[in-house]
Amino acid sequence: MVESRSQGEPLVNVSIGTAAVLGLAEVWMAAAPTTAYLMLGGRCLMNCTFCAQARESQASALNLSRVTWPEYPLELVVQRLSEAAARGDVRRACLQVTVTRTSFERSMAVLRAVKAASGVPFDVAILPHDLEQVGQLVEAGADHIGFGLDAACERVFRQVKGGDWTRSLSLIEETARAFPRRAALHLIVGLGETEREMVERIQWAHDLGIVVGLFAFTPLRGTHLYGHPPPSLASYRRIQAARWLIVHDQARVEEMDFDGEDHLACLQGTLPPGGDPFETSGCPDCNRPFYNEQPGGPLYNYPRPLTVGEADQALQEMEIKTKC
């Protein structure tokens, strides 16, 4: 969290993997992040039932998903980030922002500090108040504005997030039209939506030119949904495959078949043999190592290219036909 110590020193949360890449912590990593993940944390005014930062969450305020986010001086982080980008160890930065009364102003301050020191592309995952705030972020150098819609449909949105579904969609659409290719959408698989609802939301986003990042629901101790199970690997693999086909214009949701329970029954399109659909999806160079999973697996999102054996296994895990 960016805040003031007694000396007036601003701080920012850094994911523990990013801290290791920046030389701020010593941590063994099975895969290093290629994006530097920063956070303006603290208890959020929102109360998303799956989130460690939610208003009523009992989880640590230094957690987000499975990841720990220790605090470091902002000036030091900006310096190390610039050096890591120059070495090629970091190819993008992403700022995660919880909703507080001063979150927008603090986000602008971090964005400007990073852009003043480095040319690294910088994304901001935030809940803007309106299109004017989106414009200010873009003008200050934000490469993408990440919208945590999370839920694929209004029914699930009301259950796990609350708020105004129509207003949320409207601002995302306005951003996509006013700032082409600058909007990014985060969707969480396994919150109670059907596979049809998730694939339809992916198609909606792609048609608007929005980057789509998929996450698997992760039950976190201290959150309201701790007892809710993660999605099955088969279901998540099917959604990953459908997303890849849609964003590469190889198929549309209207061409895919669903069974009586709205599970994907057949994909229409050809998947690549190398396993690309099962790597982490989202903005370029965003690999989010082990954000949703234990290093020992199963890996919902691979943070690196798959081996031949892993790619074959992922295709089998879908439990689906690829030709309708």
LINMO-V680840 format. One record per pair of residues at least 4 apart in sequence whose ideal C-beta (glycine too) atoms are under 7 Angstrom apart, sorted by sequence separation. I is the first residue (numbers start at 1). J is the second residue. D is the distance in Angstrom with one decimal. If there is no record, write none. Layout:
<<I,J,D> <I,J,D>>
This chain:
<<4,8,5.2> <5,9,4.7> <14,18,5.1> <15,19,6.9> <16,20,6.8> <17,21,6.7> <18,22,6.1> <33,37,6.3> <53,57,6.5> <59,63,5.2> <63,67,6.9> <72,76,5.7> <73,77,6.8> <74,78,6.2> <75,79,6.5> <76,80,6.3> <77,81,5.9> <78,82,6.4> <79,83,6.6> <80,84,6.1> <81,85,6.3> <82,86,6.5> <83,87,6.5> <99,103,5.8> <102,106,5.5> <103,107,6.0> <104,108,6.5> <105,109,6.6> <106,110,6.6> <107,111,6.1> <108,112,6.2> <109,113,6.4> <110,114,6.4> <111,115,6.2> <112,116,6.0> <113,117,6.8> <114,118,6.1> <129,133,5.2> <131,135,6.3> <132,136,6.7> <133,137,6.6> <134,138,6.4> <135,139,6.1> <136,140,6.3> <138,142,5.4> <152,156,6.3> <153,157,6.8> <154,158,6.3> <155,159,6.8> <156,160,6.0> <157,161,5.2> <158,162,6.6> <164,168,6.2> <165,169,6.5> <166,170,6.2> <167,171,6.5> <168,172,6.6> <169,173,6.2> <170,174,6.2> <171,175,6.3> <172,176,6.4> <173,177,6.4> <174,178,5.9> <175,179,5.8> <179,183,6.8> <193,197,4.3> <195,199,6.2> <196,200,6.1> <197,201,6.5> <198,202,6.6> <199,203,6.5> <200,204,6.4> <201,205,6.5> <202,206,6.3> <203,207,6.2> <204,208,6.8> <206,210,6.9> <222,226,6.8> <231,235,4.9> <232,236,6.9> <233,237,6.1> <234,238,6.6> <235,239,6.6> <236,240,6.3> <237,241,6.4> <238,242,6.3> <239,243,6.2> <240,244,6.5> <241,245,6.5> <242,246,6.2> <243,247,6.1> <244,248,6.0> <251,255,5.2> <258,262,5.1> <259,263,5.1> <272,276,5.1> <282,286,4.3> <290,294,6.9> <293,297,6.6> <302,306,5.4> <306,310,3.9> <307,311,7.0> <308,312,6.5> <309,313,6.2> <310,314,6.2> <311,315,6.7> <312,316,6.6> <313,317,6.2> <4,9,7.0> <14,19,4.7> <19,24,4.1> <20,25,5.2> <52,57,5.5> <63,68,6.0> <64,69,5.8> <72,77,5.1> <84,89,4.4> <85,90,5.0> <98,103,6.5> <128,133,4.1> <137,142,4.2> <151,156,4.1> <163,168,6.5> <193,198,5.2> <205,210,4.0> <221,226,5.5> <231,236,4.8> <245,250,4.4> <246,251,6.5> <251,256,6.6> <258,263,6.4> <290,295,5.5> <293,298,6.5> <306,311,4.4> <4,10,6.6> <19,25,3.9> <20,26,6.8> <48,54,5.1> <51,57,6.5> <62,68,5.8> <63,69,6.9> <84,90,4.2> <97,103,5.2> <128,134,5.0> <151,157,3.8> <206,212,6.5> <219,225,6.3> <220,226,6.2> <245,251,4.0> <246,252,6.7> <258,264,6.0> <259,265,4.5> <271,277,5.9> <280,286,6.3> <293,299,5.5> <3,10,7.0> <20,27,4.3> <47,54,4.9> <52,59,3.8> <62,69,5.4> <115,122,6.2> <158,165,6.9> <175,182,6.9> <176,183,4.4> <205,212,5.0> <219,226,5.1> <246,253,6.9> <258,265,5.8> <280,287,4.7> <293,300,5.4> <2,10,5.1> <3,11,5.6> <46,54,6.6> <47,55,4.3> <52,60,6.9> <62,70,6.4> <114,122,5.6> <137,145,5.9> <157,165,4.9> <175,183,4.5> <219,227,6.9> <256,264,6.2> <257,265,4.5> <280,288,5.1> <292,300,4.9> <306,314,6.6> <2,11,5.8> <16,25,6.2> <20,29,6.0> <44,53,4.8> <46,55,6.6> <47,56,5.5> <81,90,6.5> <151,160,6.1> <189,198,6.0> <219,228,5.8> <257,266,4.0> <292,301,6.1> <1,11,6.4> <2,12,5.1> <14,24,6.6> <17,27,6.8> <43,53,6.7> <44,54,5.8> <45,55,6.3> <97,107,5.2> <151,161,6.0> <202,212,5.4> <256,266,6.6> <16,27,5.6> <21,32,5.5> <44,55,5.9> <52,63,4.2> <53,64,6.0> <111,122,6.1> <134,145,5.5> <150,161,6.3> <154,165,4.4> <172,183,6.2> <187,198,6.7> <219,230,6.4> <256,267,5.8> <1,13,5.9> <17,29,5.8> <21,33,6.2> <41,53,5.9> <43,55,5.8> <52,64,5.7> <81,93,6.2> <95,107,6.3> <218,230,6.2> <256,268,5.6> <111,124,6.3> <124,137,5.5> <172,185,6.7> <217,230,5.4> <255,268,4.0> <288,301,6.5> <22,36,6.9> <187,201,6.2> <216,230,5.8> <217,231,6.0> <242,256,6.5> <289,303,3.9> <17,32,6.6> <18,33,5.5> <21,36,7.0> <95,110,5.8> <216,231,5.7> <288,303,6.6> <17,33,4.7> <95,111,6.9> <251,267,6.7> <287,303,4.1> <107,124,5.8> <128,145,6.8> <251,268,4.6> <287,304,7.0> <15,33,6.9> <18,36,4.8> <43,61,6.5> <124,142,4.9> <251,269,3.6> <18,37,4.9> <42,61,6.4> <107,126,5.8> <122,141,6.0> <123,142,6.6> <126,145,6.8> <149,168,6.2> <250,269,4.0> <41,61,6.3> <122,142,6.0> <123,143,5.5> <185,205,4.8> <216,236,5.4> <250,270,6.7> <93,114,6.0> <122,143,5.8> <123,144,4.2> <124,145,5.9> <125,146,3.4> <280,301,4.2> <15,37,4.0> <121,143,4.2> <124,146,6.6> <242,264,6.2> <245,267,6.3> <279,301,6.8> <280,302,6.8> <41,64,6.9> <103,126,7.0> <123,146,5.8> <125,148,6.2> <149,172,6.7> <279,302,4.8> <280,303,5.7> <14,38,5.8> <245,269,4.1> <278,302,5.6> <13,38,6.7> <39,64,6.1> <115,140,6.9> <147,172,5.1> <185,210,5.0> <187,212,6.5> <189,214,6.1> <214,239,6.5> <242,267,6.2> <12,38,5.4> <13,39,3.9> <111,137,6.8> <115,141,4.0> <184,210,6.6> <185,211,6.9> <189,215,7.0> <190,216,6.0> <191,217,5.6> <214,240,6.3> <238,264,4.4> <241,267,5.8> <279,305,6.9> <93,120,5.4> <97,124,6.6> <183,210,4.6> <184,211,4.1> <185,212,5.3> <186,213,5.2> <187,214,5.9> <188,215,4.7> <189,216,5.6> <190,217,3.4> <244,271,6.7> <12,40,6.9> <13,41,4.9> <41,69,6.3> <92,120,6.3> <97,125,6.3> <99,127,5.3> <108,136,6.7> <112,140,5.7> <181,209,5.7> <185,213,7.0> <187,215,6.9> <189,217,6.5> <278,306,6.3> <92,121,4.8> <93,122,4.8> <94,123,4.5> <95,124,5.0> <96,125,5.0> <97,126,4.2> <104,133,5.8> <111,140,5.1> <180,209,5.6> <184,213,6.4> <186,215,6.3> <188,217,5.3> <214,243,6.0> <39,69,5.0> <90,120,6.4> <95,125,6.8> <111,141,6.1> <145,175,6.0> <241,271,5.8> <92,123,6.7> <94,125,6.4> <111,142,6.1> <160,191,5.4> <212,243,6.1> <274,305,7.0> <275,306,3.2> <64,96,6.3> <108,140,6.0> <176,208,4.2> <244,276,6.6> <274,306,6.8> <81,114,6.4> <85,118,5.0> <159,192,6.4> <176,209,5.6> <244,277,3.5> <176,210,5.2> <78,113,5.1> <82,117,4.4> <85,120,4.1> <152,187,6.1> <156,191,5.1> <173,208,6.2> <212,247,6.3> <275,310,6.1> <74,110,6.7> <78,114,5.7> <82,118,4.0> <147,183,6.6> <149,185,5.8> <150,186,6.1> <156,192,4.9> <241,277,5.0> <275,311,3.1> <278,314,4.4> <81,118,6.2> <145,182,6.0> <147,184,6.9> <149,186,6.6> <150,187,6.5> <156,193,5.0> <240,277,5.0> <274,311,5.7> <2,40,5.5> <79,117,7.0> <144,182,5.7> <145,183,5.9> <146,184,4.4> <147,185,5.4> <148,186,4.7> <149,187,6.6> <150,188,4.6> <240,278,5.4> <243,281,6.2> <273,311,6.6> <1,40,6.0> <38,77,7.0> <74,113,6.3> <78,117,5.0> <81,120,6.9> <145,184,6.8> <147,186,6.8> <275,314,5.7> <1,41,4.7> <131,171,6.8> <144,184,4.3> <146,186,6.1> <151,191,5.9> <153,193,5.6> <190,230,5.6> <195,235,6.3> <199,239,6.7> <202,242,6.8> <206,246,5.2> <1,42,4.6> <134,175,5.1> <138,179,5.4> <150,191,7.0> <152,193,4.1> <190,231,3.2> <198,239,5.5> <202,243,5.1> <206,247,5.3> <237,278,6.7> <151,193,6.9> <189,231,5.0> <128,171,6.8> <131,174,5.0> <195,238,6.3> <199,242,4.7> <203,246,5.5> <131,175,6.6> <138,182,5.9> <153,197,4.5> <195,239,6.3> <202,246,5.5> <271,315,7.0> <36,81,5.4> <53,98,4.8> <134,179,6.8> <152,197,4.5> <152,198,4.4> <131,178,6.2> <189,236,5.5> <24,72,5.6> <36,84,6.9> <153,201,7.0> <13,62,7.0> <152,201,4.2> <203,252,6.3> <189,239,5.3> <203,253,4.3> <16,67,6.4> <19,70,6.4> <271,322,6.2> <15,67,5.1> <16,68,4.8> <46,99,5.0> <200,253,5.5> <267,320,6.3> <15,69,5.5> <16,70,6.6> <36,90,4.7> <44,98,3.9> <45,99,4.5> <199,253,5.0> <266,320,6.6> <14,69,6.3> <22,77,6.9> <35,90,6.9> <38,93,6.5> <40,95,6.7> <44,99,4.9> <45,100,6.3> <265,320,6.9> <266,321,4.6> <267,322,4.9> <13,69,3.9> <14,70,6.5> <24,80,6.5> <34,90,6.9> <35,91,6.9> <42,98,5.8> <264,320,5.9> <268,324,4.9> <13,70,6.9> <23,80,6.0> <34,91,5.4> <35,92,4.3> <36,93,4.4> <37,94,5.5> <38,95,4.8> <39,96,4.3> <40,97,4.8> <41,98,5.5> <199,256,6.6> <13,71,5.6> <14,72,5.5> <22,80,3.9> <35,93,6.5> <40,98,6.5> <42,100,5.9> <266,324,4.1> <12,71,6.9> <22,81,6.3> <35,94,5.3> <37,96,6.8> <11,71,4.5> <12,72,6.6> <11,72,6.6> <123,184,6.7> <125,186,7.0> <11,73,6.1> <12,74,4.7> <22,84,5.6> <196,258,4.9> <11,74,6.2> <14,77,6.0> <21,84,6.0> <40,103,6.1> <195,258,6.9> <9,73,5.5> <10,74,4.3> <236,300,5.4> <12,77,5.5> <199,264,6.9> <233,298,5.4> <40,106,5.3> <196,262,3.9> <40,107,6.2> <144,211,6.3> <195,262,5.9> <214,281,4.9> <257,324,5.1> <21,89,5.6> <194,262,3.7> <195,263,5.1> <213,281,5.4> <21,90,6.3> <195,264,4.9> <212,281,6.6> <213,282,2.9> <1,71,6.6> <40,110,6.9> <213,283,6.9> <211,282,6.5> <2,74,6.1> <38,110,6.8> <211,283,5.7> <213,286,6.9> <218,292,5.0> <216,292,4.3> <215,292,6.0> <237,314,5.9> <241,318,5.9> <237,317,4.7> <238,318,5.2> <237,318,4.3> <238,320,5.5> <234,317,5.8> <216,300,4.0> <233,317,5.4> <234,318,6.3> <234,319,4.6> <12,110,6.2> <184,282,6.6> <184,283,5.6> <2,106,4.9> <2,110,6.3> <50,160,6.1> <49,160,4.7> <48,160,6.2> <48,161,5.0> <47,162,6.6> <144,283,5.3> <50,191,6.9> <66,218,5.9> <65,218,5.6> <123,283,5.5> <59,220,5.7> <59,221,6.5> <59,222,3.3> <58,222,3.7> <59,223,5.9> <57,222,5.6> <57,223,5.3> <50,217,6.3> <52,220,5.3> <54,223,6.6> <52,222,6.6> <52,223,6.2> <51,223,6.5> <50,223,5.9> <49,223,6.6> <49,224,3.9> <50,225,4.7> <49,225,4.8> <92,283,6.6> <92,284,6.6> <94,286,6.6> <92,285,4.5> <91,285,4.1> <92,286,6.6> <66,290,6.7> <67,291,6.1> <66,291,6.4> <65,291,5.2> <66,292,7.0> <65,292,6.7> <35,285,5.5> <34,285,4.8> <35,286,4.7> <35,287,6.9> <34,287,5.1> <33,287,6.2> <33,289,5.6> <32,289,7.0> <31,289,4.3> <29,289,6.8> <30,295,4.8> <17,289,5.8> <31,303,4.2> <31,304,5.3>>
